[in-house]
Amino acid sequence: SYDTTYKWTGIGNHKSFEYSRSGNPNCKTLELILASLESSGAHAWAFSSGSATTVIILQSLGSGTHVLSVN
């Protein structure tokens, strides 16, 4: 299917959102609102799946880090 929400203008002409999986206006707005609820300078990330969230969290941990997880 063809998506008319985003318009590709050519190689090297990156204009904000081009592909929904790499970011979209709704997701960005959610992240900004969630970050604003925390202290200044806070950041928030929104993911489309729990698997993506798990991968990012585990990859951000250092060697020897302990993880407590519940089922």
FIBA-274827 format. One record per atom (N, C-alpha, C, O): residue in three letters; residue number from 1; x, y, z. Coordinates in nm, 2 decimals, m for minus. Atoms other than C-alpha are relative to their C-alpha. Example, Ala and Ser with C-alpha at 12.3 -4.5 7.8 and 13.67 -1.06 7.14 Angstrom:
2
{"Ala" 1 {0.09 m0.12 0.00}} {"Ala" 1 {1.23 m0.45 0.78}} {"Ala" 1 {0.09 0.12 0.00}} {"Ala" 1 {0.19 0.12 0.07}} {"Ser" 2 {m0.09 m0.11 0.00}} {"Ser" 2 {1.37 m0.11 0.71}} {"Ser" 2 {m0.08 0.11 0.08}} {"Ser" 2 {m0.03 0.22 0.09}} 
// end
This chain:
71
{"Ser" 1 {0.08 m0.12 0.00}} {"Ser" 1 {0.00 0.00 0.00}} {"Ser" 1 {0.09 0.12 0.00}} {"Ser" 1 {0.20 0.12 0.04}} {"Tyr" 2 {m0.07 m0.13 0.01}} {"Tyr" 2 {0.10 0.36 m0.05}} {"Tyr" 2 {m0.04 0.09 0.11}} {"Tyr" 2 {m0.16 0.11 0.13}} {"Asp" 3 {0.03 m0.09 m0.11}} {"Asp" 3 {0.13 0.59 0.24}} {"Asp" 3 {0.03 0.15 m0.04}} {"Asp" 3 {0.14 0.18 m0.08}} {"Thr" 4 {m0.01 m0.14 0.04}} {"Thr" 4 {0.07 0.96 0.17}} {"Thr" 4 {0.04 0.09 0.11}} {"Thr" 4 {0.04 0.21 0.10}} {"Thr" 5 {m0.03 m0.08 m0.12}} {"Thr" 5 {0.15 1.07 0.52}} {"Thr" 5 {0.14 0.06 m0.01}} {"Thr" 5 {0.17 0.18 0.03}} {"Tyr" 6 {m0.13 m0.04 0.01}} {"Tyr" 6 {0.52 1.10 0.45}} {"Tyr" 6 {0.04 0.02 m0.15}} {"Tyr" 6 {0.00 m0.06 m0.24}} {"Lys" 7 {m0.04 m0.02 0.14}} {"Lys" 7 {0.68 1.23 0.13}} {"Lys" 7 {0.16 0.00 m0.01}} {"Lys" 7 {0.23 0.07 0.06}} {"Trp" 8 {m0.14 0.01 0.02}} {"Trp" 8 {1.03 1.13 0.02}} {"Trp" 8 {0.04 0.10 m0.11}} {"Trp" 8 {m0.01 0.11 m0.22}} {"Thr" 9 {m0.05 m0.11 0.09}} {"Thr" 9 {1.22 1.42 m0.14}} {"Thr" 9 {0.13 m0.03 m0.06}} {"Thr" 9 {0.18 0.05 m0.14}} {"Gly" 10 {m0.12 0.03 0.06}} {"Gly" 10 {1.53 1.24 m0.24}} {"Gly" 10 {0.11 m0.03 0.10}} {"Gly" 10 {0.10 0.00 0.22}} {"Ile" 11 {m0.12 0.03 m0.08}} {"Ile" 11 {1.87 1.12 m0.11}} {"Ile" 11 {0.06 0.12 0.05}} {"Ile" 11 {0.09 0.22 m0.02}} {"Gly" 12 {m0.07 m0.12 m0.06}} {"Gly" 12 {2.03 1.36 0.13}} {"Gly" 12 {m0.10 0.11 0.04}} {"Gly" 12 {m0.05 0.21 0.09}} {"Asn" 13 {0.10 m0.11 m0.04}} {"Asn" 13 {1.71 1.56 0.19}} {"Asn" 13 {m0.09 m0.05 0.12}} {"Asn" 13 {m0.21 m0.05 0.11}} {"His" 14 {0.07 0.05 m0.11}} {"His" 14 {1.62 1.43 0.53}} {"His" 14 {m0.09 0.11 0.07}} {"His" 14 {m0.04 0.22 0.10}} {"Lys" 15 {0.09 m0.10 m0.05}} {"Lys" 15 {1.31 1.61 0.66}} {"Lys" 15 {m0.08 m0.06 0.12}} {"Lys" 15 {m0.19 m0.12 0.09}} {"Ser" 16 {0.07 0.05 m0.11}} {"Ser" 16 {1.21 1.50 1.01}} {"Ser" 16 {m0.04 m0.15 m0.01}} {"Ser" 16 {0.04 m0.24 m0.01}} {"Phe" 17 {0.05 0.13 0.00}} {"Phe" 17 {0.99 1.19 0.98}} {"Phe" 17 {m0.02 m0.05 m0.14}} {"Phe" 17 {m0.09 0.01 m0.22}} {"Glu" 18 {0.01 0.06 0.13}} {"Glu" 18 {1.03 0.96 0.68}} {"Glu" 18 {m0.06 m0.14 0.00}} {"Glu" 18 {m0.11 m0.18 m0.10}} {"Tyr" 19 {0.04 0.14 m0.01}} {"Tyr" 19 {0.95 0.61 0.80}} {"Tyr" 19 {m0.06 m0.02 0.14}} {"Tyr" 19 {0.02 0.00 0.24}} {"Ser" 20 {0.06 0.01 m0.13}} {"Ser" 20 {0.71 0.53 1.08}} {"Ser" 20 {0.07 m0.08 0.10}} {"Ser" 20 {0.06 m0.05 0.22}} {"Arg" 21 {m0.07 0.08 m0.10}} {"Arg" 21 {0.92 0.26 1.24}} {"Arg" 21 {0.12 0.07 0.06}} {"Arg" 21 {0.15 0.03 0.17}} {"Ser" 22 {m0.12 m0.07 m0.05}} {"Ser" 22 {1.21 0.50 1.29}} {"Ser" 22 {m0.04 0.12 0.08}} {"Ser" 22 {0.04 0.19 0.14}} {"Gly" 23 {0.05 m0.11 m0.08}} {"Gly" 23 {0.99 0.76 1.45}} {"Gly" 23 {m0.12 0.06 m0.07}} {"Gly" 23 {m0.13 0.06 m0.20}} {"Asn" 24 {0.12 m0.06 0.05}} {"Asn" 24 {0.66 0.94 1.40}} {"Asn" 24 {m0.05 0.12 0.09}} {"Asn" 24 {m0.01 0.12 0.21}} {"Pro" 25 {0.04 m0.11 m0.08}} {"Pro" 25 {0.49 1.26 1.52}} {"Pro" 25 {m0.07 m0.04 0.13}} {"Pro" 25 {m0.05 0.03 0.24}} {"Asn" 26 {0.07 0.04 m0.12}} {"Asn" 26 {0.27 1.08 1.77}} {"Asn" 26 {0.09 m0.06 0.11}} {"Asn" 26 {0.08 m0.02 0.22}} {"Cys" 27 {m0.10 0.06 m0.10}} {"Cys" 27 {0.55 0.88 1.93}} {"Cys" 27 {0.09 0.11 0.06}} {"Cys" 27 {0.11 0.11 0.18}} {"Lys" 28 {m0.09 m0.11 m0.05}} {"Lys" 28 {0.77 1.19 1.95}} {"Lys" 28 {m0.07 0.09 0.10}} {"Lys" 28 {m0.02 0.13 0.20}} {"Thr" 29 {0.08 m0.08 m0.09}} {"Thr" 29 {0.49 1.39 2.12}} {"Thr" 29 {m0.01 m0.08 0.14}} {"Thr" 29 {0.00 m0.02 0.24}} {"Leu" 30 {0.01 0.08 m0.12}} {"Leu" 30 {0.44 1.10 2.37}} {"Leu" 30 {0.13 0.01 0.08}} {"Leu" 30 {0.12 0.03 0.20}} {"Glu" 31 {m0.13 0.00 m0.07}} {"Glu" 31 {0.81 1.09 2.45}} {"Glu" 31 {0.02 0.14 0.07}} {"Glu" 31 {0.07 0.15 0.18}} {"Leu" 32 {m0.02 m0.13 m0.06}} {"Leu" 32 {0.82 1.47 2.51}} {"Leu" 32 {m0.09 0.03 0.12}} {"Leu" 32 {m0.04 0.08 0.22}} {"Ile" 33 {0.09 m0.02 m0.12}} {"Ile" 33 {0.52 1.47 2.74}} {"Ile" 33 {0.04 m0.08 0.12}} {"Ile" 33 {0.04 m0.03 0.23}} {"Leu" 34 {m0.05 0.08 m0.11}} {"Leu" 34 {0.65 1.18 2.94}} {"Leu" 34 {0.13 0.05 0.07}} {"Leu" 34 {0.14 0.05 0.19}} {"Ala" 35 {m0.12 m0.06 m0.06}} {"Ala" 35 {0.99 1.34 2.98}} {"Ala" 35 {m0.03 0.13 0.08}} {"Ala" 35 {0.04 0.16 0.18}} {"Ser" 36 {0.03 m0.13 m0.08}} {"Ser" 36 {0.83 1.67 3.09}} {"Ser" 36 {m0.06 m0.03 0.13}} {"Ser" 36 {m0.06 0.06 0.22}} {"Leu" 37 {0.05 0.03 m0.13}} {"Leu" 37 {0.67 1.49 3.38}} {"Leu" 37 {0.11 m0.03 0.10}} {"Leu" 37 {0.08 m0.03 0.22}} {"Glu" 38 {m0.11 0.03 m0.09}} {"Glu" 38 {1.01 1.41 3.52}} {"Glu" 38 {0.08 0.13 0.02}} {"Glu" 38 {0.04 0.24 m0.02}} {"Ser" 39 {m0.08 m0.11 m0.03}} {"Ser" 39 {1.29 1.64 3.63}} {"Ser" 39 {0.05 0.06 m0.13}} {"Ser" 39 {0.05 m0.01 m0.24}} {"Ser" 40 {m0.05 m0.07 0.12}} {"Ser" 40 {1.44 1.89 3.38}} {"Ser" 40 {0.12 m0.08 m0.06}} {"Ser" 40 {0.20 m0.14 0.02}} {"Gly" 41 {m0.10 0.07 0.06}} {"Gly" 41 {1.67 1.73 3.13}} {"Gly" 41 {m0.02 m0.15 m0.02}} {"Gly" 41 {0.06 m0.22 m0.07}} {"Ala" 42 {0.04 0.14 0.01}} {"Ala" 42 {1.49 1.40 3.14}} {"Ala" 42 {m0.03 m0.04 m0.14}} {"Ala" 42 {m0.07 0.05 m0.22}} {"His" 43 {0.04 0.05 0.13}} {"His" 43 {1.44 1.19 2.83}} {"His" 43 {m0.09 m0.12 0.01}} {"His" 43 {m0.09 m0.18 0.11}} {"Ala" 44 {0.09 0.12 0.00}} {"Ala" 44 {1.18 0.93 2.74}} {"Ala" 44 {0.00 m0.06 m0.14}} {"Ala" 44 {0.02 0.01 m0.24}} {"Trp" 45 {0.00 0.08 0.13}} {"Trp" 45 {1.17 0.66 2.47}} {"Trp" 45 {m0.13 m0.08 0.01}} {"Trp" 45 {m0.17 m0.14 0.11}} {"Ala" 46 {0.12 0.09 0.01}} {"Ala" 46 {0.85 0.49 2.35}} {"Ala" 46 {0.03 m0.10 m0.11}} {"Ala" 46 {0.09 m0.07 m0.21}} {"Phe" 47 {m0.03 0.11 0.09}} {"Phe" 47 {0.88 0.15 2.18}} {"Phe" 47 {m0.13 m0.06 m0.04}} {"Phe" 47 {m0.23 m0.06 0.03}} {"Ser" 48 {0.12 0.06 0.05}} {"Ser" 48 {0.63 m0.04 1.97}} {"Ser" 48 {m0.02 m0.14 0.05}} {"Ser" 48 {m0.13 m0.20 0.03}} {"Ser" 49 {0.02 0.13 m0.06}} {"Ser" 49 {0.69 m0.37 2.15}} {"Ser" 49 {0.08 m0.02 0.12}} {"Ser" 49 {0.18 0.05 0.15}} {"Gly" 50 {m0.07 0.03 m0.12}} {"Gly" 50 {0.80 m0.52 2.47}} {"Gly" 50 {0.14 m0.06 m0.03}} {"Gly" 50 {0.24 m0.04 0.04}} {"Ser" 51 {m0.13 0.06 0.05}} {"Ser" 51 {1.07 m0.71 2.28}} {"Ser" 51 {0.10 0.11 m0.03}} {"Ser" 51 {0.22 0.10 0.01}} {"Ala" 52 {m0.09 m0.11 0.03}} {"Ala" 52 {1.22 m0.39 2.15}} {"Ala" 52 {0.05 0.07 0.13}} {"Ala" 52 {0.17 0.11 0.14}} {"Thr" 53 {m0.04 m0.06 m0.13}} {"Thr" 53 {1.22 m0.24 2.50}} {"Thr" 53 {0.10 m0.08 0.07}} {"Thr" 53 {0.20 m0.03 0.12}} {"Thr" 54 {m0.09 0.10 m0.07}} {"Thr" 54 {1.39 m0.55 2.65}} {"Thr" 54 {0.14 0.01 m0.07}} {"Thr" 54 {0.24 0.01 0.00}} {"Val" 55 {m0.13 m0.01 0.07}} {"Val" 55 {1.66 m0.54 2.38}} {"Val" 55 {0.08 0.12 0.03}} {"Val" 55 {0.20 0.12 0.06}} {"Ile" 56 {m0.07 m0.13 m0.02}} {"Ile" 56 {1.74 m0.17 2.43}} {"Ile" 56 {0.05 0.00 0.15}} {"Ile" 56 {0.16 0.05 0.17}} {"Ile" 57 {m0.04 0.00 m0.14}} {"Ile" 57 {1.75 m0.21 2.81}} {"Ile" 57 {0.12 m0.09 0.02}} {"Ile" 57 {0.22 m0.05 0.09}} {"Leu" 58 {m0.12 0.09 m0.02}} {"Leu" 58 {1.98 m0.51 2.80}} {"Leu" 58 {0.12 0.04 m0.07}} {"Leu" 58 {0.23 0.02 m0.01}} {"Gln" 59 {m0.12 m0.05 0.07}} {"Gln" 59 {2.21 m0.36 2.55}} {"Gln" 59 {0.06 0.12 0.06}} {"Gln" 59 {0.18 0.15 0.04}} {"Ser" 60 {m0.05 m0.12 m0.07}} {"Ser" 60 {2.25 m0.05 2.76}} {"Ser" 60 {0.07 m0.03 0.13}} {"Ser" 60 {0.13 0.06 0.19}} {"Leu" 61 {m0.06 0.04 m0.13}} {"Leu" 61 {2.37 m0.24 3.07}} {"Leu" 61 {0.15 m0.03 m0.02}} {"Leu" 61 {0.19 m0.08 m0.13}} {"Gly" 62 {m0.14 0.03 0.01}} {"Gly" 62 {2.73 m0.27 3.14}} {"Gly" 62 {0.03 m0.15 0.04}} {"Gly" 62 {m0.06 m0.22 0.09}} {"Ser" 63 {m0.04 0.14 m0.03}} {"Ser" 63 {2.92 m0.60 3.19}} {"Ser" 63 {0.00 m0.02 0.15}} {"Ser" 63 {0.04 0.07 0.23}} {"Gly" 64 {0.01 0.03 m0.15}} {"Gly" 64 {2.85 m0.76 3.53}} {"Gly" 64 {m0.12 0.06 0.06}} {"Gly" 64 {m0.13 0.04 0.19}} {"Thr" 65 {0.12 m0.06 m0.06}} {"Thr" 65 {2.53 m0.58 3.58}} {"Thr" 65 {m0.10 m0.11 0.04}} {"Thr" 65 {m0.12 m0.20 m0.04}} {"His" 66 {0.10 0.10 m0.04}} {"His" 66 {2.26 m0.77 3.77}} {"His" 66 {m0.14 0.06 m0.04}} {"His" 66 {m0.16 0.18 m0.03}} {"Val" 67 {0.14 m0.03 0.04}} {"Val" 67 {1.90 m0.77 3.65}} {"Val" 67 {m0.10 m0.08 0.08}} {"Val" 67 {m0.08 m0.20 0.09}} {"Leu" 68 {0.11 0.07 m0.07}} {"Leu" 68 {1.60 m0.85 3.86}} {"Leu" 68 {m0.13 0.01 m0.09}} {"Leu" 68 {m0.17 0.12 m0.12}} {"Ser" 69 {0.12 0.00 0.09}} {"Ser" 69 {1.30 m0.95 3.65}} {"Ser" 69 {m0.11 m0.09 0.06}} {"Ser" 69 {m0.08 m0.19 0.12}} {"Val" 70 {0.12 0.08 m0.05}} {"Val" 70 {0.95 m1.08 3.73}} {"Val" 70 {m0.07 m0.06 m0.12}} {"Val" 70 {m0.07 0.00 m0.23}} {"Asn" 71 {0.07 0.07 0.11}} {"Asn" 71 {0.74 m1.32 3.52}} {"Asn" 71 {m0.14 0.05 0.01}} {"Asn" 71 {m0.23 0.01 m0.07}} 
// end
